[in-house]
Amino acid sequence: MADASKANPQGVERLGYLGLGLMGTPMTRRLLKAGYPISVWNRSGGTVAPLVEAGAKRADTPRDLLANCDIVFMCVTDAAAVEDVIFGPEGLAAAPGAGKLVVDFSSIHPDAARKLAARLKAANGASWIDAPVSGGTKGAEEGTLAIMAGGEAANIERARPYVLAMARRFTHMGPTGAGQTTKLCNQVIVGCAMAVLAEATRLASNAGIDASRLPEALAGGFADSIPLQLFVPRMVQGIHSPPLGHIATMLKDLDTVADVAQATSTPVPMATLAGQIFRLAKAARGADADALEIYKLSATDR
C-alpha cells in the first residue's frame, strides 16, 4: 500500500485487468463505472478498443500492465494461459513485483494456483490471490458475482474494495489454492444442476406440459433455486447467446473435480456423471457452445 499511496495521494491503487473475454470485459466495465483508474491488456485487440473508449488505458504487454499498476486482475481460460501471461515473453514476471498484487479470477487446479503463486513470488516478489468467480456473464454485468478467495488475509482486504465493485460477495476461504478448491465445490453443484434441470425440463416437454412454467410452478418450494429460475427459461427458449459459460469450461472444471477427488479419496459419483454428460455435449455441440446446450442432447431433432 505504501507504493500505491506515493503514486496516488488519494490512496486509490492503480488497477489493471488482463484477459477481456466473456467475464473480463463486463468486470472491467464495472471498475470503470466505479471510477477507478484501470489499464487493460488482451491477447486479441478487438475487446480492448471499446474499453479504451470508455476510459481505460491500453497496456502493450502484460509486463507493462504490472509495471504501471499496483493490483492486476486477470481472467483467462486455463492454467496454461495463466502460466503464459505470467512467464511467457513480456509476461507479468518480467516486471518489478515488490508490493504488487495479482488477483487471478481464472478457474484452475488448486495445485497449479499454489505453484504459480510460488513461482511468481520467487521471480519478482509479487503476491497472489486465487479468486475464481461464480455467477456467469449475467453476474459479471450486474456486479452480483460470488468470488471465493485463497491467499493472505492482508492481501484479501487490500483487494476487497475493488473486488466488491465487481461482485456481491468476496469470501476468504484460506491460504493459496483454497479459492480454487471452493470453486470446484461450486462446479459440482452447478454442473450437476445443469444436467438435472435439463433432464427435468425435457421430461416436462415430452410429457406435454409447458416446461417454461416450471420456474413459476416450483418457486418457493424445495426445488427452487437461482439455477432453476435462470437456466430453465434459457433452455426452453434456446437462448444461448451470449453463453452463460462454455461447455469446454464446465468440462475442464468437472475433470479437475475428478482429479482432486481421486487425490483426496473423495467419492463424487454425481459430478463424474455430469462430467461425462458434458463430454457428450462437447462432442455433439462443440467446445465453445453454451453449457446449457446439454438440454439439446435429449432432443429428437437435435
BALOBA-1460 file (C-alpha; in Angstrom, 3 decimals):
// residues 302
<rec num="1" residu="m" x="0.000" y="0.000" z="0.000"/>
<rec num="2" residu="a" x="2.927" y="2.334" z="0.619"/>
<rec num="3" residu="d" x="3.953" y="2.225" z="-3.021"/>
<rec num="4" residu="a" x="0.386" y="2.940" z="-4.084"/>
<rec num="5" residu="s" x="-0.015" y="5.923" z="-1.798"/>
<rec num="6" residu="k" x="3.158" y="7.501" z="-3.185"/>
<rec num="7" residu="a" x="1.896" y="7.069" z="-6.735"/>
<rec num="8" residu="n" x="-1.591" y="8.287" z="-5.881"/>
<rec num="9" residu="p" x="-2.049" y="10.643" z="-2.957"/>
<rec num="10" residu="q" x="-5.772" y="9.780" z="-2.790"/>
<rec num="11" residu="g" x="-4.793" y="6.217" z="-1.855"/>
<rec num="12" residu="v" x="-6.678" y="4.608" z="-4.752"/>
<rec num="13" residu="e" x="-4.466" y="1.978" z="-6.275"/>
<rec num="14" residu="r" x="-3.747" y="1.753" z="-9.978"/>
<rec num="15" residu="l" x="-5.642" y="-1.220" z="-11.337"/>
<rec num="16" residu="g" x="-5.038" y="-3.452" z="-14.328"/>
<rec num="17" residu="y" x="-7.153" y="-6.137" z="-15.984"/>
<rec num="18" residu="l" x="-5.730" y="-8.866" z="-18.197"/>
<rec num="19" residu="g" x="-7.995" y="-11.180" z="-20.199"/>
<rec num="20" residu="l" x="-11.017" y="-9.381" z="-21.635"/>
<rec num="21" residu="g" x="-13.305" y="-12.242" z="-22.533"/>
<rec num="22" residu="l" x="-16.888" y="-13.038" z="-21.532"/>
<rec num="23" residu="m" x="-16.141" y="-12.229" z="-17.894"/>
<rec num="24" residu="g" x="-13.225" y="-9.813" z="-18.078"/>
<rec num="25" residu="t" x="-14.921" y="-7.202" z="-20.241"/>
<rec num="26" residu="p" x="-18.025" y="-6.660" z="-18.082"/>
<rec num="27" residu="m" x="-15.942" y="-6.844" z="-14.897"/>
<rec num="28" residu="t" x="-13.636" y="-4.137" z="-16.236"/>
<rec num="29" residu="r" x="-16.635" y="-2.021" z="-17.115"/>
<rec num="30" residu="r" x="-17.805" y="-2.311" z="-13.508"/>
<rec num="31" residu="l" x="-14.461" y="-0.932" z="-12.318"/>
<rec num="32" residu="l" x="-14.643" y="1.919" z="-14.797"/>
<rec num="33" residu="k" x="-18.199" y="2.694" z="-13.703"/>
<rec num="34" residu="a" x="-16.966" y="2.853" z="-10.115"/>
<rec num="35" residu="g" x="-14.452" y="5.492" z="-11.183"/>
<rec num="36" residu="y" x="-11.252" y="3.503" z="-10.679"/>
<rec num="37" residu="p" x="-8.202" y="4.154" z="-12.891"/>
<rec num="38" residu="i" x="-7.580" y="0.987" z="-14.881"/>
<rec num="39" residu="s" x="-5.269" y="-0.266" z="-17.620"/>
<rec num="40" residu="v" x="-6.124" y="-3.272" z="-19.790"/>
<rec num="41" residu="w" x="-4.432" y="-5.886" z="-21.941"/>
<rec num="42" residu="n" x="-5.769" y="-8.735" z="-24.027"/>
<rec num="43" residu="r" x="-4.107" y="-11.151" z="-26.415"/>
<rec num="44" residu="s" x="-6.504" y="-10.170" z="-29.200"/>
<rec num="45" residu="g" x="-7.084" y="-6.451" z="-29.569"/>
<rec num="46" residu="g" x="-10.758" y="-6.432" z="-30.529"/>
<rec num="47" residu="t" x="-12.058" y="-6.204" z="-26.979"/>
<rec num="48" residu="v" x="-9.536" y="-3.575" z="-25.885"/>
<rec num="49" residu="a" x="-10.691" y="-0.658" z="-28.046"/>
<rec num="50" residu="p" x="-14.221" y="-0.316" z="-26.575"/>
<rec num="51" residu="l" x="-12.789" y="-0.274" z="-23.056"/>
<rec num="52" residu="v" x="-10.218" y="2.347" z="-24.015"/>
<rec num="53" residu="e" x="-13.065" y="4.426" z="-25.434"/>
<rec num="54" residu="a" x="-14.814" y="4.016" z="-22.075"/>
<rec num="55" residu="g" x="-11.799" y="5.389" z="-20.221"/>
<rec num="56" residu="a" x="-9.330" y="2.557" z="-19.736"/>
<rec num="57" residu="k" x="-5.666" y="2.824" z="-20.694"/>
<rec num="58" residu="r" x="-4.139" y="0.337" z="-23.110"/>
<rec num="59" residu="a" x="-1.075" y="-1.642" z="-21.998"/>
<rec num="60" residu="d" x="1.202" y="-3.038" z="-24.698"/>
<rec num="61" residu="t" x="2.182" y="-6.225" z="-22.812"/>
<rec num="62" residu="p" x="1.403" y="-7.988" z="-19.528"/>
<rec num="63" residu="r" x="4.796" y="-6.789" z="-18.309"/>
<rec num="64" residu="d" x="3.824" y="-3.165" z="-18.978"/>
<rec num="65" residu="l" x="0.498" y="-3.736" z="-17.249"/>
<rec num="66" residu="l" x="2.089" y="-4.834" z="-13.971"/>
<rec num="67" residu="a" x="4.849" y="-2.220" z="-14.238"/>
<rec num="68" residu="n" x="2.254" y="0.548" z="-14.264"/>
<rec num="69" residu="c" x="-0.305" y="-0.935" z="-11.872"/>
<rec num="70" residu="d" x="-0.473" y="-1.826" z="-8.193"/>
<rec num="71" residu="i" x="-3.103" y="-4.574" z="-8.493"/>
<rec num="72" residu="v" x="-3.609" y="-6.659" z="-11.629"/>
<rec num="73" residu="f" x="-6.762" y="-8.714" z="-12.069"/>
<rec num="74" residu="m" x="-6.867" y="-11.453" z="-14.676"/>
<rec num="75" residu="c" x="-9.320" y="-13.961" z="-16.070"/>
<rec num="76" residu="v" x="-8.108" y="-16.379" z="-18.747"/>
<rec num="77" residu="t" x="-9.170" y="-19.795" z="-19.961"/>
<rec num="78" residu="d" x="-6.986" y="-22.282" z="-18.119"/>
<rec num="79" residu="a" x="-3.736" y="-22.885" z="-16.218"/>
<rec num="80" residu="a" x="-1.674" y="-22.944" z="-19.413"/>
<rec num="81" residu="a" x="-2.973" y="-19.496" z="-20.333"/>
<rec num="82" residu="v" x="-2.282" y="-18.209" z="-16.810"/>
<rec num="83" residu="e" x="1.278" y="-19.518" z="-16.993"/>
<rec num="84" residu="d" x="1.799" y="-17.965" z="-20.419"/>
<rec num="85" residu="v" x="0.751" y="-14.441" z="-19.425"/>
<rec num="86" residu="i" x="2.907" y="-14.631" z="-16.312"/>
<rec num="87" residu="f" x="6.055" y="-16.364" z="-17.511"/>
<rec num="88" residu="g" x="5.868" y="-16.015" z="-21.275"/>
<rec num="89" residu="p" x="7.726" y="-13.329" z="-23.244"/>
<rec num="90" residu="e" x="6.953" y="-9.912" z="-21.746"/>
<rec num="91" residu="g" x="4.868" y="-11.612" z="-19.047"/>
<rec num="92" residu="l" x="3.972" y="-10.315" z="-15.606"/>
<rec num="93" residu="a" x="7.025" y="-11.952" z="-14.052"/>
<rec num="94" residu="a" x="9.300" y="-9.721" z="-16.147"/>
<rec num="95" residu="a" x="8.100" y="-6.579" z="-14.340"/>
<rec num="96" residu="p" x="9.193" y="-5.472" z="-10.858"/>
<rec num="97" residu="g" x="6.663" y="-7.006" z="-8.487"/>
<rec num="98" residu="a" x="7.557" y="-5.969" z="-4.940"/>
<rec num="99" residu="g" x="4.450" y="-4.521" z="-3.308"/>
<rec num="100" residu="k" x="2.275" y="-5.560" z="-6.277"/>
<rec num="101" residu="l" x="-0.703" y="-7.923" z="-6.128"/>
<rec num="102" residu="v" x="-2.039" y="-10.307" z="-8.782"/>
<rec num="103" residu="v" x="-5.651" y="-11.453" z="-8.393"/>
<rec num="104" residu="d" x="-6.479" y="-14.417" z="-10.610"/>
<rec num="105" residu="f" x="-10.178" y="-14.862" z="-11.389"/>
<rec num="106" residu="s" x="-9.459" y="-17.850" z="-13.658"/>
<rec num="107" residu="s" x="-10.644" y="-21.327" z="-12.670"/>
<rec num="108" residu="i" x="-7.606" y="-23.621" z="-12.487"/>
<rec num="109" residu="h" x="-6.383" y="-26.613" z="-10.498"/>
<rec num="110" residu="p" x="-5.629" y="-25.720" z="-6.853"/>
<rec num="111" residu="d" x="-2.167" y="-27.260" z="-7.217"/>
<rec num="112" residu="a" x="-1.490" y="-25.062" z="-10.245"/>
<rec num="113" residu="a" x="-2.534" y="-21.964" z="-8.302"/>
<rec num="114" residu="r" x="-0.132" y="-22.790" z="-5.484"/>
<rec num="115" residu="k" x="2.754" y="-23.485" z="-7.849"/>
<rec num="116" residu="l" x="2.199" y="-20.388" z="-9.979"/>
<rec num="117" residu="a" x="1.898" y="-18.176" z="-6.899"/>
<rec num="118" residu="a" x="5.180" y="-19.504" z="-5.500"/>
<rec num="119" residu="r" x="6.971" y="-19.111" z="-8.853"/>
<rec num="120" residu="l" x="5.784" y="-15.528" z="-9.279"/>
<rec num="121" residu="k" x="6.798" y="-14.612" z="-5.733"/>
<rec num="122" residu="a" x="10.257" y="-16.039" z="-6.347"/>
<rec num="123" residu="a" x="10.557" y="-14.338" z="-9.750"/>
<rec num="124" residu="n" x="9.653" y="-10.759" z="-8.853"/>
<rec num="125" residu="g" x="8.148" y="-10.606" z="-5.366"/>
<rec num="126" residu="a" x="4.523" y="-10.095" z="-6.397"/>
<rec num="127" residu="s" x="1.792" y="-11.506" z="-4.163"/>
<rec num="128" residu="w" x="-1.106" y="-13.673" z="-5.322"/>
<rec num="129" residu="i" x="-4.776" y="-14.247" z="-4.640"/>
<rec num="130" residu="d" x="-6.614" y="-17.090" z="-6.356"/>
<rec num="131" residu="a" x="-10.169" y="-15.783" z="-6.689"/>
<rec num="132" residu="p" x="-12.346" y="-17.794" z="-9.089"/>
<rec num="133" residu="v" x="-15.823" y="-16.443" z="-9.722"/>
<rec num="134" residu="s" x="-19.361" y="-17.780" z="-9.927"/>
<rec num="135" residu="g" x="-22.368" y="-16.099" z="-11.471"/>
<rec num="136" residu="g" x="-21.644" y="-16.181" z="-15.186"/>
<rec num="137" residu="t" x="-21.805" y="-13.300" z="-17.611"/>
<rec num="138" residu="k" x="-25.060" y="-12.036" z="-16.099"/>
<rec num="139" residu="g" x="-23.415" y="-11.760" z="-12.695"/>
<rec num="140" residu="a" x="-20.395" y="-10.040" z="-14.233"/>
<rec num="141" residu="e" x="-22.589" y="-7.462" z="-15.948"/>
<rec num="142" residu="e" x="-24.732" y="-6.795" z="-12.875"/>
<rec num="143" residu="g" x="-21.959" y="-6.948" z="-10.288"/>
<rec num="144" residu="t" x="-23.588" y="-9.848" z="-8.446"/>
<rec num="145" residu="l" x="-20.767" y="-12.384" z="-8.710"/>
<rec num="146" residu="a" x="-19.751" y="-14.611" z="-5.825"/>
<rec num="147" residu="i" x="-15.965" y="-14.729" z="-5.556"/>
<rec num="148" residu="m" x="-14.142" y="-17.215" z="-3.356"/>
<rec num="149" residu="a" x="-10.525" y="-16.431" z="-2.500"/>
<rec num="150" residu="g" x="-7.322" y="-18.028" z="-1.317"/>
<rec num="151" residu="g" x="-4.312" y="-16.066" z="-0.088"/>
<rec num="152" residu="e" x="-3.043" y="-13.964" z="2.787"/>
<rec num="153" residu="a" x="-5.693" y="-12.086" z="4.777"/>
<rec num="154" residu="a" x="-3.964" y="-8.713" z="4.336"/>
<rec num="155" residu="n" x="-3.969" y="-9.101" z="0.565"/>
<rec num="156" residu="i" x="-7.640" y="-10.088" z="0.580"/>
<rec num="157" residu="e" x="-8.529" y="-6.919" z="2.466"/>
<rec num="158" residu="r" x="-6.348" y="-4.826" z="0.174"/>
<rec num="159" residu="a" x="-8.244" y="-6.089" z="-2.864"/>
<rec num="160" residu="r" x="-11.696" y="-6.139" z="-1.245"/>
<rec num="161" residu="p" x="-12.980" y="-2.632" z="-2.144"/>
<rec num="162" residu="y" x="-12.104" y="-3.116" z="-5.801"/>
<rec num="163" residu="v" x="-13.440" y="-6.671" z="-5.996"/>
<rec num="164" residu="l" x="-16.734" y="-5.574" z="-4.457"/>
<rec num="165" residu="a" x="-17.175" y="-3.161" z="-7.349"/>
<rec num="166" residu="m" x="-17.421" y="-6.297" z="-9.486"/>
<rec num="167" residu="a" x="-19.073" y="-8.761" z="-7.108"/>
<rec num="168" residu="r" x="-21.683" y="-9.078" z="-4.406"/>
<rec num="169" residu="r" x="-19.618" y="-11.436" z="-2.264"/>
<rec num="170" residu="f" x="-15.868" y="-11.871" z="-1.718"/>
<rec num="171" residu="t" x="-15.100" y="-14.652" z="0.761"/>
<rec num="172" residu="h" x="-11.670" y="-15.531" z="2.115"/>
<rec num="173" residu="m" x="-11.576" y="-19.329" z="2.251"/>
<rec num="174" residu="g" x="-7.995" y="-19.914" z="3.398"/>
<rec num="175" residu="p" x="-4.442" y="-19.987" z="2.024"/>
<rec num="176" residu="t" x="-3.456" y="-20.006" z="-1.641"/>
<rec num="177" residu="g" x="-5.423" y="-22.676" z="-3.518"/>
<rec num="178" residu="a" x="-8.434" y="-22.528" z="-1.180"/>
<rec num="179" residu="g" x="-10.350" y="-20.310" z="-3.581"/>
<rec num="180" residu="q" x="-9.861" y="-22.791" z="-6.397"/>
<rec num="181" residu="t" x="-10.942" y="-25.707" z="-4.206"/>
<rec num="182" residu="t" x="-14.089" y="-23.816" z="-3.231"/>
<rec num="183" residu="k" x="-14.811" y="-23.134" z="-6.907"/>
<rec num="184" residu="l" x="-14.617" y="-26.865" z="-7.574"/>
<rec num="185" residu="c" x="-17.292" y="-27.409" z="-4.915"/>
<rec num="186" residu="n" x="-19.342" y="-24.752" z="-6.690"/>
<rec num="187" residu="q" x="-18.911" y="-26.526" z="-10.019"/>
<rec num="188" residu="v" x="-20.001" y="-29.854" z="-8.573"/>
<rec num="189" residu="i" x="-23.280" y="-28.174" z="-7.646"/>
<rec num="190" residu="v" x="-23.691" y="-26.101" z="-10.824"/>
<rec num="191" residu="g" x="-22.631" y="-28.843" z="-13.239"/>
<rec num="192" residu="c" x="-24.979" y="-31.366" z="-11.671"/>
<rec num="193" residu="a" x="-27.765" y="-28.748" z="-11.533"/>
<rec num="194" residu="m" x="-27.424" y="-28.072" z="-15.259"/>
<rec num="195" residu="a" x="-27.668" y="-31.792" z="-16.023"/>
<rec num="196" residu="v" x="-30.616" y="-32.364" z="-13.679"/>
<rec num="197" residu="l" x="-32.529" y="-29.290" z="-14.855"/>
<rec num="198" residu="a" x="-32.036" y="-30.325" z="-18.480"/>
<rec num="199" residu="e" x="-33.491" y="-33.711" z="-17.558"/>
<rec num="200" residu="a" x="-36.496" y="-32.245" z="-15.711"/>
<rec num="201" residu="t" x="-37.174" y="-29.739" z="-18.473"/>
<rec num="202" residu="r" x="-37.101" y="-32.427" z="-21.139"/>
<rec num="203" residu="l" x="-39.434" y="-34.625" z="-19.072"/>
<rec num="204" residu="a" x="-41.914" y="-31.775" z="-18.809"/>
<rec num="205" residu="s" x="-41.743" y="-31.072" z="-22.527"/>
<rec num="206" residu="n" x="-42.056" y="-34.693" z="-23.578"/>
<rec num="207" residu="a" x="-44.981" y="-35.215" z="-21.189"/>
<rec num="208" residu="g" x="-46.904" y="-32.403" z="-22.820"/>
<rec num="209" residu="i" x="-46.779" y="-29.644" z="-20.211"/>
<rec num="210" residu="d" x="-45.408" y="-26.143" z="-20.664"/>
<rec num="211" residu="a" x="-41.809" y="-26.502" z="-19.467"/>
<rec num="212" residu="s" x="-41.377" y="-22.729" z="-19.458"/>
<rec num="213" residu="r" x="-43.717" y="-22.553" z="-16.436"/>
<rec num="214" residu="l" x="-41.553" y="-24.808" z="-14.261"/>
<rec num="215" residu="p" x="-39.748" y="-21.873" z="-12.598"/>
<rec num="216" residu="e" x="-43.093" y="-20.287" z="-11.726"/>
<rec num="217" residu="a" x="-44.655" y="-23.531" z="-10.524"/>
<rec num="218" residu="l" x="-41.706" y="-24.545" z="-8.352"/>
<rec num="219" residu="a" x="-40.858" y="-21.098" z="-6.966"/>
<rec num="220" residu="g" x="-40.672" y="-21.144" z="-3.179"/>
<rec num="221" residu="g" x="-40.585" y="-24.930" z="-2.948"/>
<rec num="222" residu="f" x="-37.652" y="-27.183" z="-2.169"/>
<rec num="223" residu="a" x="-36.734" y="-27.378" z="-5.870"/>
<rec num="224" residu="d" x="-36.484" y="-23.618" z="-6.253"/>
<rec num="225" residu="s" x="-33.040" y="-22.111" z="-6.880"/>
<rec num="226" residu="i" x="-31.224" y="-19.479" z="-8.898"/>
<rec num="227" residu="p" x="-30.237" y="-22.148" z="-11.485"/>
<rec num="228" residu="l" x="-33.886" y="-23.190" z="-11.839"/>
<rec num="229" residu="q" x="-35.025" y="-19.621" z="-12.423"/>
<rec num="230" residu="l" x="-32.154" y="-18.746" z="-14.757"/>
<rec num="231" residu="f" x="-31.336" y="-21.933" z="-16.664"/>
<rec num="232" residu="v" x="-34.750" y="-23.403" z="-17.499"/>
<rec num="233" residu="p" x="-36.104" y="-20.405" z="-19.461"/>
<rec num="234" residu="r" x="-32.885" y="-20.268" z="-21.468"/>
<rec num="235" residu="m" x="-33.074" y="-23.993" z="-22.208"/>
<rec num="236" residu="v" x="-36.745" y="-23.857" z="-23.269"/>
<rec num="237" residu="q" x="-36.348" y="-20.721" z="-25.391"/>
<rec num="238" residu="g" x="-32.996" y="-21.752" z="-26.861"/>
<rec num="239" residu="i" x="-31.242" y="-18.630" z="-25.577"/>
<rec num="240" residu="h" x="-27.527" y="-19.374" z="-25.838"/>
<rec num="241" residu="s" x="-26.008" y="-16.037" z="-26.844"/>
<rec num="242" residu="p" x="-24.223" y="-14.675" z="-25.029"/>
<rec num="243" residu="p" x="-23.417" y="-18.000" z="-23.378"/>
<rec num="244" residu="l" x="-23.581" y="-18.266" z="-19.610"/>
<rec num="245" residu="g" x="-20.420" y="-20.325" z="-19.936"/>
<rec num="246" residu="h" x="-18.810" y="-22.634" z="-22.464"/>
<rec num="247" residu="i" x="-19.191" y="-26.410" z="-22.446"/>
<rec num="248" residu="a" x="-15.391" y="-26.767" z="-22.502"/>
<rec num="249" residu="t" x="-15.055" y="-24.635" z="-19.372"/>
<rec num="250" residu="m" x="-17.535" y="-26.682" z="-17.362"/>
<rec num="251" residu="l" x="-15.940" y="-29.906" z="-18.557"/>
<rec num="252" residu="k" x="-12.487" y="-28.634" z="-17.583"/>
<rec num="253" residu="d" x="-13.724" y="-27.855" z="-14.086"/>
<rec num="254" residu="l" x="-15.507" y="-31.181" z="-13.643"/>
<rec num="255" residu="d" x="-12.406" y="-33.022" z="-14.832"/>
<rec num="256" residu="t" x="-10.440" y="-31.098" z="-12.197"/>
<rec num="257" residu="v" x="-13.031" y="-32.132" z="-9.602"/>
<rec num="258" residu="a" x="-12.415" y="-35.763" z="-10.558"/>
<rec num="259" residu="d" x="-8.651" y="-35.299" z="-10.221"/>
<rec num="260" residu="v" x="-8.848" y="-33.658" z="-6.793"/>
<rec num="261" residu="a" x="-11.425" y="-36.222" z="-5.678"/>
<rec num="262" residu="q" x="-9.054" y="-39.043" z="-6.605"/>
<rec num="263" residu="a" x="-6.181" y="-37.371" z="-4.757"/>
<rec num="264" residu="t" x="-8.314" y="-36.916" z="-1.633"/>
<rec num="265" residu="s" x="-10.167" y="-40.266" z="-1.792"/>
<rec num="266" residu="t" x="-13.483" y="-38.444" z="-2.169"/>
<rec num="267" residu="p" x="-16.370" y="-40.220" z="-3.922"/>
<rec num="268" residu="v" x="-18.016" y="-37.937" z="-6.490"/>
<rec num="269" residu="p" x="-20.406" y="-40.171" z="-8.462"/>
<rec num="270" residu="m" x="-22.825" y="-37.371" z="-9.426"/>
<rec num="271" residu="a" x="-20.099" y="-34.976" z="-10.553"/>
<rec num="272" residu="t" x="-18.461" y="-37.777" z="-12.521"/>
<rec num="273" residu="l" x="-21.727" y="-38.491" z="-14.342"/>
<rec num="274" residu="a" x="-22.247" y="-34.780" z="-15.037"/>
<rec num="275" residu="g" x="-18.725" y="-34.636" z="-16.453"/>
<rec num="276" residu="q" x="-19.498" y="-37.439" z="-18.880"/>
<rec num="277" residu="i" x="-22.701" y="-35.712" z="-19.973"/>
<rec num="278" residu="f" x="-20.729" y="-32.561" z="-20.712"/>
<rec num="279" residu="r" x="-18.181" y="-34.658" z="-22.604"/>
<rec num="280" residu="l" x="-21.018" y="-35.899" z="-24.788"/>
<rec num="281" residu="a" x="-22.235" y="-32.319" z="-25.192"/>
<rec num="282" residu="k" x="-18.783" y="-31.199" z="-26.279"/>
<rec num="283" residu="a" x="-18.740" y="-33.889" z="-28.969"/>
<rec num="284" residu="a" x="-22.272" y="-33.067" z="-30.115"/>
<rec num="285" residu="r" x="-22.437" y="-29.287" z="-29.772"/>
<rec num="286" residu="g" x="-18.792" y="-28.157" z="-29.766"/>
<rec num="287" residu="a" x="-16.396" y="-26.915" z="-27.097"/>
<rec num="288" residu="d" x="-17.439" y="-23.275" z="-27.409"/>
<rec num="289" residu="a" x="-21.183" y="-23.913" z="-27.231"/>
<rec num="290" residu="d" x="-23.157" y="-22.613" z="-24.260"/>
<rec num="291" residu="a" x="-23.081" y="-25.121" z="-21.404"/>
<rec num="292" residu="l" x="-26.897" y="-25.095" z="-21.288"/>
<rec num="293" residu="e" x="-26.955" y="-26.749" z="-24.701"/>
<rec num="294" residu="i" x="-26.741" y="-30.040" z="-22.819"/>
<rec num="295" residu="y" x="-30.529" y="-29.731" z="-22.936"/>
<rec num="296" residu="k" x="-30.335" y="-30.356" z="-26.680"/>
<rec num="297" residu="l" x="-28.696" y="-33.763" z="-26.178"/>
<rec num="298" residu="s" x="-32.104" y="-35.297" z="-25.427"/>
<rec num="299" residu="a" x="-33.953" y="-33.564" z="-28.261"/>
<rec num="300" residu="t" x="-35.290" y="-35.799" z="-31.018"/>
<rec num="301" residu="d" x="-34.495" y="-33.166" z="-33.667"/>
<rec num="302" residu="r" x="-31.014" y="-32.156" z="-32.443"/>
